């Protein structure tokens, strides 16, 4: 598939790029090669290939959640600038929130 300089200039404008004439020519050739390769991929027979979201048949690999001992609340709040004894107190940053 061949691209003309107008096509490349349009892509450059949409990408907010200012290209010189030499760059337009260079990218015209490079983008043309990329599109030719994509066209080559379109020739692959995929009629018997089932659509998939991932190339490998994988499942959730995360570990199970387990309750484990943690830092005691008093120790966690010890160096807090402000707390109510149960939670950290922080300044309100969203207007209208309670």
Helices and strands as residue ranges (DSSP letters): H 5-14, H 21-42, H 73-77
